[in-house]
Amino acid sequence: MNVVLFAYQTWGHRVLQALTESRHEVVLVATHPPGDDAYETIWTDSVQRLAEQHGLPVLVKALPDDETAARVRDAGADVMVACNWRTWIPPEIFAAPRLGTLNVHDSLLPAYAGFAPLNWAVINGEPEVGITAHVMDERLDRGAIILQPRVTVEPDDTIGDLFAKTLMLFGPTTVAALDHMEHGTGERRPQDPAQATFFHKRAEEDSRIDWIWPAQDIANLVRAQADPYPNAFSFHGAARLQIRSASVSPTRAGGTPGRIFARQGDGVIIVCGPDARRGRNHGLVIEQLRTEDGEELAAGDYFKRLGGYLTAHPGDPDRSARAVGQRIVAAGAAR
């Protein structure tokens, strides 16, 4: 089949590579110009460069416009594929090809539609992740599902591990789904709107540690923001610390969330959780951290003395601790 591809970054690069190695013919490639958002400067394999290497016509657009629609119509494609396209595609474009458009999204739809689905899934402790190849319609990430391969999330998997595991699925899944569309085979499973969730782009604020969270949730955040992503962070006085690895302590650490409580191996236990003041929550063990000047240390080597607090914002630790206490009281009253 003749294929138009709308794709961006490493995910789109892998799909384009698979299409060029398949029996299908790519007749037009649309991609975005390079972005400066932190999450667009990590996985930067260039769709444009790969297309040019294969002598394919390329259209570089931040947003699809009238020229884009005309180029898609003129391409006379049988089908369009979209992968990691960052903006809405209007119906006059996605419905132009004879068989419509296949969207390949990096989550198990209908859950985690939208942005950074893998990061959000790890934060939420999902037991599995995957990708979804579905028919595009006017609703974002909501069309009928054709294929949906899955990957088990192991307890120590970081975002980098799961990126590598799921990236391998994009090329083969896209080609297999196109075969189903061409021959009218396979399922067309409607998505259950009651199970749909939609997530926004991640920004710096989303990596800030809130010590009212339970230890497991904070450990998940650290795994979800492991290198090469912007790390989860907290403040020790005025010093910003990136938390590189952390785990749940078997110790129930009572007191005020954020308190630097005790040593455990080469790490330190931090009091955390909504019921920490009652002594009901496990502490979080910070194992490895990175300072503002880039030095990487075991937490036990950085914290020479115990006591004091880690806080969400820089400043007076005692004032920050009082603010945490007020939020705990408010959270308890709301339950």
PyMOL commands that set and color helices and strands:
alter all, ss='L'
color gray80, all
select helices_A, chain A and resi 9-20+38-40+47-53+66-75+91-94+117-123+159-183+193-195+204-207+215-224+276-278+299-302+317-334
alter helices_A, ss='H'
color red, helices_A
select strands_A, chain A and resi 2-7+25-31+58-60+79-83+101-105+113-114+128-130+132-135+145-147+150-152+198-199+232-236+239-252+260-264+267-270+282-290+296-298
alter strands_A, ss='S'
color yellow, strands_A
deselect
rebuild
show_as cartoon
